[in-house]
Amino acid sequence: MAFTSMLCCGRGSDRKKRDKKEPTWRIFSLKELHSATNNFNYDNKLGEGGFGSVYWGQLWDGSQIAVKRLKVWSNKADMEFAVEVEILARVRHKNLLSLRGYCAEGQERLIVYDYMPNLSLLSHLHGQHSSECLLDWKRRMSIAIGSAEGIAYLHHHATPHIIHRDIKASNVLLDSDFQAQVADFGFAKLIPDGATHVTTRVKGTLGYLAPEYAMLGKASEGCDVYSFGILLLELATGRKPLEKVNATIKRTITDWALPLACERKFSELADPKLNGNYNEEELKRLILISLVCAHNQPEKRPTMLEVVELVKGESKAKLAELENDELFKAPQAADYTDGVSVAEDSSDFISEEKDVKQELKEIQQEITHHS
């Protein structure tokens, strides 16, 4: 199969360089994963998406795992499986979800990760845990910093550089200490040396997509920065990236937040579930950073290394420069007519087909070049 050759080509020299103390991944048997998940029992299901389902499991040694099971086998699914396994096998960072292993038997494609007991950021902001109010301000700041550092690693330290293409709240998982783990690399793209962007079919989630990517298919690190800006704004405000104005129009979170930020009404932007328990300076900082990240003009967005520095508040000069950015100079009226038209039952998830063989070939060439 295509994915096996991809994995082999990156294994040699790259894996020899890794620290021997680092955890390694392995190949699981289908029988082992059936046993761990109680035959993929419905009661073990953690979630479901366009790719398939994720199940909780427990191995013979007592360790807990999460198993992503692709819904149906297809060339497209096989490609996303191959991309995710290859990238996860190569990257190591405390804020990127680690690969435990994978299984490819017959038409079954499964990826095994460490189980994240606090599930996803989405579940705490808008889902099953949202009423429990477990995300206090300290935890939100930790999630903001951790996820920023994970993405910065992909953009600036991984070889070749990686763009994620699907940064969103459901792809930020939380461990037992609520530390962020950026997950789901099925749509990730490797950036060739010297390239500013790659042109590709649009994949991702409405509300998080940068304009130049949604309209022109130009994927770059700046697209991830835009998505991270939306995520950061969502984390601070508790609002969804898109909210319905009426049956056919949705308003973006930036359309709602930017006028309030221009008027310095930061308290009105804070998530009501915080009950006023937040650091005012840090809230202001996150709001301003998020909106600059989500700038419609890609050249005016910061890099993820700059975002990490700003979120941590390490440079007072840069923070002052941020506050005086022209984006926040004049109050801007919210214009609901600029919302996104959507059909009532439309999905916010986008995944378009591409020439699968060609994309696999491109990925393999880029990996081989850097191995």
N, C-alpha and C positions, 0 to 999 in steps of 0.2 A: 504494500500500500504506500501511497505518497508520503503519509506522515512519518512512516518508519524511516525512510531514507533521510527525511529532514532532520529527525532526531539524531540519527547516526552522524550526520555531517558536522554537527556542532559539538559532539561529545568529547572528541579526542583531546586536543591541546587545551581547550577551554576548561574542561573539567579538571584537568591535572593541576591547573593553576589555583583551583579553589582551596580554601583552608580545609584541612582534613577534619577539623572539628565541626564543620558546617553540616547540618542535616542533609541527607541525600534522598532523592526520590527513587521509587522502584516500580516495577510492573506488577500489578495486582491481577489475580485470576478472577474470572467472572463468578466462580463458585464462592470465592472468599468474600466478594462484595455482596453477593446474595445473602450469605450468612450474616454479614455485618449489619445489613439493613433490614433483616427479617423479610427477605424476598421483595425488597422495595415496597414494603407495606405502606399503605396510605397514612397510617398513624405516624410514620417516620418522615413524612414529607415536610420539608422546611419552606419550600416555595416553588413557584413555577413561573416560567417566562417563555419567550418565543423559542428558545433553544431546547426546552424540555423542563425537567424537574430536578430539584436538589433534595437529597435525603440525608437524614441523620443516620449515623451508623457507629457501631462499636466493634473494634478489632479484638482478636483473641487475647491481646495483652492488656485490654481494658481502655486503650486510648480511643478517644472520640474523633470521628471523622465526618466530613460532609462530602457527599458523592453527587457530582453533577452528571446526570444521565441524559444524553441527547435524545430528543423525542423520536425522530425517525432518521434512518441513515440516508444520506444523500451526498453528492459531491460537495455541495455548499457546506453541509454540516461537517463533513470530513475535513474541509479546509479550515473551518473555524476551530475545530478540535486540534488540528495539527499546529495552527498558529499559537493557540493558547498553551499547549503543552510545551512547545519549543521555547516560547518566551519565558514561561514560568520556570523551566528547567535551567535557564541561563541567568535570570536575575535574582539577586538576594538583597533584600532591604527589610528593615524591621517594620516598615509601613506598607509593604507589598505582601499580599497573601501568598504563602509558600505552597509549593506543589509537594504533596505526599507521594503521588504516583498516578498512574493511569491504567486503563484496561481497554484493550481493543481485541475483542473476540467476535468472529462472525460479523454481524452488523451492529453489535453493541459498541458504543463509544462512551467511556466514562472517565471523568477526571476526579481525583481524590485530593482533598485539602484537609488542613486542620479544621476542626469544628470551631466556629466562632459563637460562644454561648450567648452573646448579646445581639446576635443577628445583624441586621443592617441599620444604617443611619435612617433609611426610609421608614423602617418599622417603628422607630422612636419619634420621628417627626410627624408622620401621617398614618401610620399603620397600627398594628396590634398592641404596641407598647406606648402609643402616644398619650394615652390617658394616665399613664403611671408617672409621667414627669421625671424620668430618670436622668435626663440630660440637663444638669445644672450648668451654670456658666463656665465653671472651671473645666468641665468635661468637654464643652463645646469648643473652648479655646484649644484644648489638647487635640481634639479631632481635626480642627482647622490646621494646626501646625503639622500634625502627623501626616495627614493626607497630602498637604502641600509638599512635604519633604519626600514622600513616596513618588509623586509625579515628577518632582524636580530630578530625582534619581533617574527616572526613565528618559527624561529629555536631555540631561547633561552628563550623566555618568555611565549609563548603559552603552555597550558597544555591540552593534550600531545603536544609534539613538532610537528611541521608541516613542511613537505617539499612541495614546490609548484609544481615542475616538469614541469612547462611551462612558465618560466620567459623569456620574450621577449618584444620587443618594442611595439607591439600591445596590450600587457597586462599591460602596464604602462599608466594609464590615467592621464589627466591633468585638474585640476579644473580652476576656473576663474582667479586664481593668478599663474597659471602654477606650482602649487604644485603637486608632484607625488602621485598617488594613485595606488598601485599594485592591480590588479584585476584578475578575472577568476581563481577560485579555483576548477574547475571541475575535474582536474587531481591530486589534492593534495592528499598526503598520510600522515597518522598519524604515528609517530615513537614510537614504544613501549619503555617503560623504559629500559635503559641499552643496547638497540640495536644500532649498528653502521650503519646499513643499512637495507633496506628491498629489497628482490628480487621480481621483478614484471615484467610484460610485458612493453615494451618500448612505451611511449607516449610522444609526444612533437613535436618540430619543428627542422628540420635539420639546422645545423649551430650553434645551441645553446646547443646541446646534449653533455654531458661529455662522453669521450671515454668508460669508464668503464660501464656507463649506456647504451649507444648505443649498445655495444657489448655483455655485460653480464647481463643487466637488473638490475644492482645493484644501487638502488636509495638511496641517502643519502643527508645530508645537503651540502656535497661537490659538488654534481651535480648542486644544485642551485647556489653555489658559481661560478662554471664554467660558467653557463648560464649568471650570473650577470656580469662576466668578459667580455663576448662577448657583452652584452648590453652596458657596460661602454665604451668599445672600439668603438662601433657603435655611441654612443652619442658624443664622442670626435672627431671622424674622419668623421662622416657623411656617412661612407661606410656601405654596407649591409654585414651581416654575411657570405654570400656566393656570390661570383661574378663569372660570366662565363669567362672562359679563351678561350674556344671554344665550339662547339656544344655539346660535351659530358663531358667536365671537368669543375668543378667549383673550384675556389681557396678560401680557408678560409680567413677570415679577419686577423687571427693571422699569417698565412703564409706570408701575405703582410706586417704586422706591425712589427713583431719581428725583422727582419733584420735591419729595420730603427731605431728601439729603441736601438738595440745593438750599432749602429753607432751614437747614440744620435742625430739623425736627426728628432727631435720632431716637428719642424715647418712643415716638409713635411707630418706629420701625421694629422695635424689640418684640420678640415672641411673647405674647401675653402669658404663655404658660410659665415664663420665668418670674412672673409676679413682681417685676421691678428689681429682682435680685441679680444684678449684673454689674460689671465694671463699665462705667460710662465711657471712659477713654478707649477701652478695648472694643466696645460695641461700635463706637464711631469709626475706629480704625478698620474693623471688619467690613462695615458698610461701604466706606470709601474705597477700600481695596477691591471689594467684590464688584463694584460698579465700574472701576477702571479696568479690571480684568475683562468685564463684559462689554467693553467699548466696541461699537460697531466698526470702527476702523482698526484693523489688526495691528498696524504699525504703532498705535498708541497704547497697546497693551504691554504690561511688563512681562519679563521672562519669569519662569517659575522660580529661579534662584532669587530674583528680586522679590517675588511674592513671599517666599519663605522669610526673607529678611524683614519685609514690611509687617507680616503677620506677627512675628516675634517682637516687633517694635524695637529693633536693634539700632536703627539710625533715625535720630530726631530730625536731622536735616531732610531726609527722604520723606519722612512723615509730613513735615511742614510743606514740602513740595507737592505731596499728594493732596493735601487739604486745599492747596491753592490751584489745583489743576483746573483748566478752563471748563472741564465738564461740569464743575460745581459752581461756576461763577454766577449764572443767572437762573432764577427759578424757571422751571419748565413745566408747562401745563400738561397734565395727563390727557392724552387723546385716545379715547376708547376706540375710535375708528381705525387706529393703527394696530388694533389687535390682530390675532391670527385667526383666519376663518377656518373652521373645522366642521366636519359633519358630526352630527349628534353622537353617532356610535363609532366614530373613527378611533383608531388606535394611535397612541402617541409614539409608538415604536416603529422605526424605519429600518428595513433591511432589504436592500435591493440586490438582485443577482448580478454577478459579473462572470467573465470568462474564468472559470475556476482553475483550469490547467495553467493559464497564463499567470494568475496571481500566485499560485503555488510555486511556479517557476521563478518568479521575481523574488519571493521570500527566500527560497532555497539559495539563489545566487547571492543575495545580500548576506545571508548567514555564512555561506562558504567563504565569501570574501574576507570576513572578519574572524574566521576560525584559525 
